[in-house]
Amino acid sequence: MTINHKQQPPVKVVIALGGNALQDKSAPATSEAQLAIVRRTSEYLAEISIRGYEIAIAHGNGPQVGQIALASEVASDVVPVMPFDVCDAMSQGYIGYHLQQGLRYALNLRNKNIPVISIVTQVIVEKNDPAFQNPTKPIGSFYTKEEAEQLRLEKGYTMVEDSGRGYRRVVPSPIPRRIVEIDSVKRLWDSTIVITVGGGGIPVIEREDGVLEGVAAVIDKDFAAEKLAEDVDADIFLILTEVEKVSLNFGKPNETTIDHMSVAEAATYIQEGHFAPGSMLPKVQAAIKFVRANPTKRAIITSLYHAVDALDGNTGTQITFSA
């Protein structure tokens, strides 16, 4: 009797890296400090890869793009101010460069020689997206209430309080509609770890003549990563943030963590106001969107440090279609 040992295909995982995996809030916001924390982050990403998962990586850029834009404005008496979409591209390039360095090194230490590349990625948004009239995406540094008011008066920025941590500038955050370079990502998938839609991708609109034109916005990286996960037919959408599990009543005496939630349960929790805009809310919304589009697959929200255990189903908040 012949036994057919059919090899199972590798599990495809799209990883959305939160800002805490890229920048230490307790350290100066320098390139050197970012590279140091990215190297630590890469140790955990490498562990996922050597376990046989095929991965692509998306990342945020809120602090970095804000710093680049501010630096450009401060130097405006010497050099022209960079358009905001160019600031997006610059942040995408230098974060991707750091991730490439860190991950290649971590993989080499584990005797896994696999290419790691970053793709400068454009993402099409609609020019009439309501987000352009209602900025919500926090970027850059945190400020006191007084500093925020001064920036509002001097620069015309929209400033909001951000989850009890201080005030930040907010910019439009339109919904991603199409990843321009997705065909290249798919071609590279089987042989390369791709870092793509960095910072949510460079937001562009497509004119009637087919020309792409950059716009001043920051696409939420969780929504862009979700779009990527759908496009590459990922098995798991892994959202890495600062906490091990999603919580109800976060920060309150009756706070409780969630091990598992169905799409319907997650939608109910959103309606009840459990998740903060600009923080956990877009992560849960992106997870719901992925699972609704792929009912046999799952999304996970957890911390970088628990990522491997969460993929094994031992921790994190697991989001599936049904209970």
C-alpha positions, 0 to 999 in steps of 0.5 A: 500500500502506498501512503501519500504524504502530501506536504502541507503548504506553509502558513502565510502571515501578514504582520502589522507592526505597531509603533512600540516595535519601532521606537522607544518612548523613553529614549530620544527620538533618534535614528540610532535609538530606532535602529536599536529597538528595531534590532530587538524587534527583529529577533521576534520576527526571525523566530516567526520565520524560522518556525516555517511561517511565510511572512510579510511585514507592514509597519506604522510611521506616525511618530517618524513622519511627524518628525520628518514633516516638522524638521522640514517646516523648521528648516523652511527658511533654508530649504523648501518644505517637503510635501507630506506624501514625500515625508511619507515616502521618506519615513517608509524608506528609512524604517524599511532600511532599519528593518531590513538590516535588523531582520537580515542579521537576526536571520543570519544568526539562526542560519536562515539565509533569506532575502529581506527587501522593502518596497516603496509602496503607493496605496490608492485612496479616494479623493472624496474620502470623508477623512480629508474633512475630518483628520483623525490620525495622530502623528509626531510627538506628544505635547502638553495642552499649552504646547498644542494650543500654540501649534494650533495657533502658529501652524494651523494644526489640528491637535487632539488629546491622544489616549491620556498620553498628551496632545498630538497633531492629527492628519486625514486618514483615508481608507486604502482602496488598492495597493499599487505594487501588489503584483510585485509583492506576490511575485516575491512572496515565495522567496523573499520577506517583503516589507511593504505598505510601510506607514500604511503606504504612500497615499495617492489618488488616481486621476482620470488620465491614470496618473497617480498623485500624492496627497497629504494624509497618513493611511492607518497601517492596520487597514493597509496591512489588512488589505495586504493580507486579503490580497496575498490570501494570508492565513493569519493576520497578526496585529502586534501592539503594546498589550498581550490581549485586547481588553474591555473597560481598558484602564478601569477597575473592572478591566478584563482581557479577551482570549477570543472573540467572534466577529459578531462579539467584536462588533458589539464591543465596538458599539459599546465604545470599548476601544479607543479611536486611533489606538485599539479601535482600528486594530479590531476593525481591521481584524473584523474586516479580514475575518469577514472576508475570509471566514475560515481564517483568523486574526490575532491581536497581541504584543510583539513579545508574545507573537510566537505563542499567539500564533500557536493559539496560546495567548493573544486575542484570537478573532474568528468568524464564529464563537 
